[in-house]
């Protein structure tokens, strides 16, 4: 008898793709949805993006309740709430919305990823041993982390929050944060889950949740899919070094003086035809440091719409979750299957509505994986004819 699908609720696209990638690496068919499902989805793991990371708390609560009600009607083997690993967004509001809809009184929240040097100890959040508010996350455009105290980072809800050491007993109700300094701590927390406890957290906890449920198994990575021509878009205001992993032509956008869409599309088309790749990115952080401006996003969307009918590219490489979500929405692509995983959070997806196109997404704050940079630095094999 086929196993019922597992369901994940994430608050942004890159987070959804990150957990779908982990399921894919465990040999499970994983699909990312950017709108509530209207019918059964043939997948082992269904990851739904609520798109509420930047919403107001009230709007986030409404959206997540609506999504949770839709998902509650789908027979499933378990539901997991993905949260940002450094607790950005409407974390508590969305957890409380899920608990209300699913009729659960207790949540175990393990947000940190010790595998990436992110830990919680004695109620404080650290990155590589540095208090969170003393890292670059203190200058994050939308959710600056001004404290390392976990209870203050989770002050958006109505429930009291308490951190617990791995050896502590959990209360019977409420939201408990599981402290973790190592993957073993995360595994211990996963082993203590039961049917009455709602699991919420980051990538490490999700991975251990899969193991706790005894689904999937680690498989050997497959080679990257063939990509004829790549258009790279970077909508992040905090690019990592290098700003693009693609060699060759790059078109930098000055946020103060944006180019006209027509000439930009013509230049990108010429580069794609000649060299099979081109990068388009923000030259400098927009004034105010609030990420991609609406004007820059309009430029990106115009570029995609202008180039897609020409078939000048079959792969879009996008840095920044907001930009990725806007591109997918503009093209009416809402169901995406994982086809390749480059590294943590960096995933290639195939839109089910447009299977000839590939979309690779990377969180803006993540570095480009070495294997991805190496792949695109290799000589490009041009298609015959």
C-alpha positions as CSV (number, residue, x, y, z in Angstrom):
1,X,0.0,0.0,0.0
2,X,1.5,3.4,-1.0
3,X,2.6,5.6,1.8
4,X,0.7,8.8,2.4
5,X,2.6,11.9,1.4
6,X,4.3,14.1,4.0
7,X,3.4,17.8,3.9
8,X,5.6,20.8,4.7
9,X,4.4,24.4,5.2
10,X,7.2,27.0,4.5
11,X,7.0,30.8,4.5
12,X,9.1,31.5,1.5
13,X,10.2,29.8,-1.7
14,X,13.9,29.2,-1.0
15,X,13.0,27.6,2.3
16,X,10.5,25.4,0.6
17,X,13.0,24.4,-2.0
18,X,15.6,23.7,0.7
19,X,13.4,21.1,2.4
20,X,12.2,19.7,-0.9
21,X,15.9,19.2,-1.8
22,X,16.5,17.2,1.4
23,X,13.6,14.9,0.6
24,X,15.0,14.5,-2.9
25,X,18.3,13.5,-1.5
26,X,16.5,10.9,0.6
27,X,15.2,9.3,-2.6
28,X,11.7,10.8,-2.3
29,X,9.8,12.6,-5.0
30,X,9.4,16.1,-3.8
31,X,7.2,18.8,-5.3
32,X,7.1,22.5,-4.3
33,X,3.7,24.3,-4.5
34,X,3.3,28.0,-4.5
35,X,-0.4,28.0,-4.2
36,X,-2.8,25.7,-2.2
37,X,-3.4,22.4,-4.0
38,X,-6.7,22.0,-5.7
39,X,-6.3,18.3,-6.3
40,X,-4.1,15.4,-5.3
41,X,-0.4,15.8,-5.9
42,X,1.5,12.7,-7.0
43,X,4.5,13.1,-4.7
44,X,6.1,11.6,-1.6
45,X,6.7,15.0,0.0
46,X,4.6,18.1,-0.8
47,X,6.2,21.4,0.2
48,X,3.8,24.4,0.2
49,X,5.1,28.0,0.2
50,X,2.7,30.3,1.9
51,X,4.7,33.3,0.7
52,X,4.2,35.1,4.1
53,X,7.8,35.8,5.1
54,X,7.4,39.6,4.5
55,X,3.6,39.7,5.3
56,X,2.2,41.5,8.3
57,X,1.5,39.2,11.3
58,X,-2.3,39.4,10.7
59,X,-2.0,38.7,7.0
60,X,0.4,35.8,7.7
61,X,-2.0,34.2,10.2
62,X,-4.9,34.4,7.7
63,X,-2.9,33.0,4.8
64,X,-1.4,30.1,6.9
65,X,-4.8,29.2,8.4
66,X,-6.3,29.1,4.9
67,X,-3.5,26.9,3.6
68,X,-3.6,24.6,6.7
69,X,-7.3,24.1,6.2
70,X,-6.8,23.1,2.6
71,X,-3.9,20.7,3.5
72,X,-5.8,19.2,6.5
73,X,-8.2,17.7,3.9
74,X,-5.4,15.8,2.2
75,X,-4.6,12.3,3.7
76,X,-1.0,12.6,4.9
77,X,1.7,10.8,6.9
78,X,2.6,13.9,8.8
79,X,2.9,17.7,8.6
80,X,6.0,19.8,9.3
81,X,6.3,23.6,9.7
82,X,9.4,25.0,8.2
83,X,10.8,28.2,9.8
84,X,13.7,30.4,9.0
85,X,16.8,29.1,10.8
86,X,17.5,32.5,12.4
87,X,13.8,33.0,13.1
88,X,13.0,35.7,10.6
89,X,9.4,36.2,9.6
90,X,6.2,35.6,11.4
91,X,7.4,32.4,13.1
92,X,5.2,32.2,16.2
93,X,2.1,33.6,14.5
94,X,2.3,30.9,11.8
95,X,3.0,28.1,14.3
96,X,0.0,29.2,16.4
97,X,-2.2,29.3,13.2
98,X,-1.2,25.7,12.4
99,X,-1.8,24.5,15.9
100,X,-5.3,26.0,15.9
101,X,-6.3,24.4,12.5
102,X,-4.7,21.0,13.3
103,X,-6.1,20.9,16.8
104,X,-2.7,20.4,18.5
105,X,-1.6,21.8,21.9
106,X,2.1,21.3,21.7
107,X,4.8,22.3,19.3
108,X,8.5,21.3,19.4
109,X,10.5,24.0,17.5
110,X,14.1,23.3,16.6
111,X,15.1,26.1,14.2
112,X,18.9,26.1,14.4
113,X,21.1,24.1,12.0
114,X,24.2,22.8,13.9
115,X,25.5,21.3,10.7
116,X,26.0,24.9,9.5
117,X,27.4,26.1,12.7
118,X,24.1,27.6,14.0
119,X,23.2,26.7,17.6
120,X,21.0,27.6,20.5
121,X,22.5,27.3,24.0
122,X,21.1,28.7,27.3
123,X,18.4,30.5,25.4
124,X,20.9,32.3,23.1
125,X,21.4,31.9,19.4
126,X,25.0,31.6,18.0
127,X,26.5,31.4,14.6
128,X,29.9,29.8,14.7
129,X,30.1,30.7,18.3
130,X,29.2,34.4,17.7
131,X,26.0,35.8,19.2
132,X,23.5,36.3,16.4
133,X,23.2,40.1,16.9
134,X,26.9,40.4,16.3
135,X,26.8,38.7,12.9
136,X,25.8,40.2,9.5
137,X,22.2,39.2,10.3
138,X,22.0,42.3,12.5
139,X,22.0,44.2,9.2
140,X,19.5,42.0,7.4
141,X,17.3,44.3,5.3
142,X,13.8,43.1,6.4
143,X,14.3,41.3,9.7
144,X,17.5,42.6,11.4
145,X,18.5,40.4,14.3
146,X,19.2,42.8,17.1
147,X,19.4,40.3,19.9
148,X,20.5,36.7,20.4
149,X,17.8,36.0,23.0
150,X,15.5,33.4,21.5
151,X,12.4,34.4,23.5
152,X,12.8,38.0,22.1
153,X,13.2,36.7,18.6
154,X,9.9,34.8,19.0
155,X,7.9,37.7,20.4
156,X,5.4,37.9,17.5
157,X,3.0,35.4,18.9
158,X,0.7,35.2,21.9
159,X,2.2,32.0,23.5
160,X,5.0,32.1,26.0
161,X,8.2,30.5,24.7
162,X,10.8,28.6,26.7
163,X,14.0,27.0,25.6
164,X,14.9,23.5,26.8
165,X,18.1,21.5,27.0
166,X,18.0,18.2,25.1
167,X,17.9,16.3,28.5
168,X,14.9,18.3,29.8
169,X,11.3,17.1,29.8
170,X,8.9,19.1,27.7
171,X,5.7,20.6,29.0
172,X,2.4,19.1,27.8
173,X,1.3,22.2,26.0
174,X,2.6,25.4,24.3
175,X,5.6,26.0,22.1
176,X,8.9,24.6,23.3
177,X,12.2,25.5,21.7
178,X,14.7,22.6,21.6
179,X,18.3,23.8,22.1
180,X,20.9,22.1,20.0
181,X,24.7,22.5,19.6
182,X,25.2,19.4,17.5
183,X,23.4,17.2,15.0
184,X,23.1,14.6,17.7
185,X,21.1,17.0,19.8
186,X,18.7,17.6,16.8
187,X,18.4,13.8,16.4
188,X,17.5,13.4,20.0
189,X,14.7,16.0,19.7
190,X,13.3,14.2,16.7
191,X,13.3,10.9,18.6
192,X,11.0,12.5,21.2
193,X,8.3,13.5,18.7
194,X,4.9,11.8,19.1
195,X,1.5,12.1,17.4
196,X,0.4,15.0,19.7
197,X,3.5,17.1,19.0
198,X,3.7,19.5,16.0
199,X,7.2,19.5,14.6
200,X,8.6,22.9,13.4
201,X,12.1,24.0,12.6
202,X,14.9,24.2,10.1
203,X,16.6,21.9,7.7
204,X,18.5,19.8,10.2
205,X,15.3,19.1,12.2
206,X,13.5,18.2,9.0
207,X,16.2,15.8,8.0
208,X,16.0,14.1,11.4
209,X,12.2,14.1,11.2
210,X,12.4,12.1,8.0
211,X,14.8,9.6,9.7
212,X,12.4,9.4,12.7
213,X,9.6,8.5,10.4
214,X,11.9,6.0,8.6
215,X,11.1,7.2,5.2
216,X,13.5,7.4,2.3
217,X,17.2,6.6,2.2
218,X,20.3,8.5,1.2
219,X,21.0,8.1,-2.5
220,X,24.0,8.8,-4.7
221,X,23.8,12.3,-6.3
222,X,22.9,12.3,-10.0
223,X,24.8,14.5,-12.5
224,X,23.3,18.0,-13.2
225,X,20.7,18.0,-16.0
226,X,21.7,19.3,-19.4
227,X,21.3,23.1,-19.7
228,X,21.6,24.7,-23.1
229,X,21.6,28.4,-22.2
230,X,21.4,30.0,-18.8
231,X,20.0,33.4,-17.8
232,X,21.1,34.4,-14.3
233,X,19.2,37.0,-12.3
234,X,20.3,38.3,-8.9
235,X,17.7,40.2,-7.0
236,X,19.4,40.1,-3.7
237,X,20.8,43.3,-2.1
238,X,23.4,41.3,-0.1
239,X,25.2,39.2,-2.8
240,X,27.9,36.8,-1.8
241,X,31.3,36.7,-3.4
242,X,31.3,36.3,-6.4
243,X,28.1,38.1,-7.3
244,X,27.5,35.5,-10.1
245,X,29.0,32.0,-10.7
246,X,28.7,32.4,-14.5
247,X,31.7,33.3,-16.6
248,X,31.3,35.6,-19.5
249,X,29.0,38.6,-20.1
250,X,27.3,40.4,-17.1
251,X,24.8,43.2,-17.2
252,X,24.9,45.3,-14.0
253,X,21.8,47.3,-13.0
254,X,22.4,50.6,-11.4
255,X,19.4,50.9,-8.9
256,X,19.6,54.7,-9.2
257,X,19.5,54.8,-13.0
258,X,17.8,51.7,-14.3
259,X,18.1,50.8,-18.1
260,X,15.2,50.8,-20.4
261,X,13.7,47.2,-20.6
262,X,13.9,47.0,-24.4
263,X,17.6,47.5,-24.9
264,X,18.4,45.4,-21.8
265,X,16.4,42.5,-23.3
266,X,18.2,42.9,-26.6
267,X,21.6,42.8,-25.0
268,X,20.7,39.8,-23.0
269,X,19.3,38.0,-26.0
270,X,22.5,38.7,-28.0
271,X,24.7,37.3,-25.2
272,X,22.6,34.2,-24.8
273,X,22.7,33.5,-28.5
274,X,26.5,34.0,-28.7
275,X,27.7,32.6,-25.5
276,X,24.8,30.6,-24.0
277,X,24.9,32.5,-20.7
278,X,24.5,36.0,-19.3
279,X,24.2,37.4,-15.8
280,X,21.9,40.3,-14.8
281,X,22.3,41.7,-11.3
282,X,22.1,44.7,-9.0
283,X,25.3,46.7,-9.2
284,X,25.0,48.0,-5.7
285,X,22.7,47.8,-2.7
286,X,19.5,49.9,-3.4
287,X,19.2,53.0,-1.3
288,X,17.8,52.1,2.1
289,X,19.2,48.6,1.9
290,X,15.7,47.0,1.6
291,X,16.6,44.5,-1.2
292,X,15.3,44.5,-4.7
293,X,13.1,47.5,-5.4
294,X,9.8,47.2,-7.2
295,X,11.4,48.9,-10.2
296,X,14.2,46.4,-10.4
297,X,11.8,43.5,-10.1
298,X,9.7,45.0,-12.9
299,X,12.9,45.0,-15.0
300,X,13.5,41.3,-14.3
301,X,9.9,40.3,-15.1
302,X,10.0,42.3,-18.4
303,X,13.3,40.5,-19.3
304,X,11.8,37.1,-18.6
305,X,8.6,37.8,-20.5
306,X,10.5,39.3,-23.5
307,X,13.1,36.5,-23.7
308,X,11.0,33.4,-23.0
309,X,9.1,33.3,-26.4
310,X,12.5,33.5,-28.2
311,X,13.6,30.3,-26.6
312,X,17.0,32.0,-26.0
313,X,17.3,30.1,-22.6
314,X,16.2,26.9,-21.0
315,X,17.6,27.6,-17.6
316,X,17.0,30.5,-15.2
317,X,19.5,30.8,-12.3
318,X,18.0,33.1,-9.6
319,X,19.6,34.5,-6.4
320,X,17.1,35.7,-3.9
321,X,13.8,34.1,-2.8
322,X,11.7,37.1,-3.5
323,X,12.9,37.5,-7.1
324,X,12.4,33.7,-7.7
325,X,8.8,33.9,-6.4
326,X,8.0,36.9,-8.5
327,X,9.4,35.2,-11.7
328,X,7.4,32.0,-11.0
329,X,4.2,33.9,-10.3
330,X,4.5,36.1,-13.4
331,X,4.9,32.9,-15.6
332,X,2.1,31.1,-13.8
333,X,4.3,28.3,-12.6
334,X,3.0,27.0,-9.3
335,X,4.1,23.3,-9.2
336,X,7.8,22.5,-9.3
337,X,9.6,19.2,-9.0
338,X,13.2,18.9,-7.6
339,X,15.6,17.6,-10.2
340,X,19.0,18.4,-8.8
341,X,20.6,19.6,-5.6
342,X,23.8,21.6,-5.7
343,X,24.3,22.3,-2.0
344,X,22.4,23.5,1.0
345,X,19.4,25.6,-0.2
346,X,20.6,25.7,-3.8
347,X,18.2,23.6,-5.9
348,X,17.2,23.1,-9.5
349,X,13.5,22.7,-10.1
350,X,11.4,21.8,-13.1
351,X,8.1,23.6,-13.5
352,X,5.4,20.9,-14.1
353,X,3.6,23.6,-16.2
354,X,6.7,24.1,-18.4
355,X,8.9,20.9,-18.3
356,X,11.3,22.2,-20.9
357,X,12.6,24.9,-18.5
358,X,14.8,24.6,-15.4
359,X,14.8,27.0,-12.5
360,X,17.7,27.1,-10.0
361,X,17.1,29.1,-6.9
362,X,19.6,30.2,-4.2
363,X,18.9,32.1,-1.0
364,X,20.4,35.6,-1.2
365,X,22.6,35.1,1.9
366,X,24.0,31.7,0.9
367,X,27.3,31.3,-1.0
368,X,27.4,29.7,-4.5
369,X,28.3,26.0,-4.0
370,X,31.7,25.1,-5.4
371,X,30.3,22.4,-7.6
372,X,27.9,24.8,-9.3
373,X,30.7,27.3,-9.9
374,X,32.8,24.6,-11.3
375,X,30.0,23.3,-13.5
376,X,29.5,26.7,-15.2
377,X,33.2,27.4,-15.4
378,X,33.7,24.3,-17.6
379,X,33.8,24.8,-21.4
380,X,30.2,25.1,-22.7
381,X,29.2,22.4,-25.1
382,X,27.2,24.1,-27.8
383,X,24.3,22.2,-29.3
384,X,24.7,21.1,-33.0
385,X,23.0,23.3,-35.5
